[in-house]
């Protein structure tokens, strides 16, 4: 099995059970590799987790950036993020938030990956908000960092709450936040 497939399988296992809750047996099952093959392909469980988290974050950024790269006003582009959240908020939650909760305080590798991901997302959102200020689709009385913080925190809350929702609209808060910044 190619390494990329093994990382994808491990990512699913870590996403389901977290780092600490995923056993070597779980990883063997998820990747289709034996214990010996796992240790041949990866330094250890932590190395496999880091590669899984890197894959998850890359895929996440690609989906978010693609959803917000469409033509249209900045508000319309931000609405693409809301549509993505509606389509992808799942009972499984978010691997990045799980990693943050479980490991970021104690694991500098995880913290760096998550911080870099976060800064990348904030920079991208800042560009969209700046364009919205310029074109007049986003309120100019709110500073860009304030708007970006509002949007990212509401999005995180949406992802955290998604596994708890019982048929309610997981992206309603995101749409409301976008409505609050709209000119």
Secondary structure by P-SEA (a helix, b strand, c coil): ccaaaaaaaaaaaaaacccccccaaaaaaaacccaaaaaaacccaaaaaaaaaaaaaaaaaaaaaaaacccccaaaaaaaaaaaaaacccccccaaaaaaaccccccaaaaaaaaaaaaaaaaaaaaaaaaaaaaccccccccaaaaaaaaaaaaaaaaaacccccccccaaaaaaaaaaacc
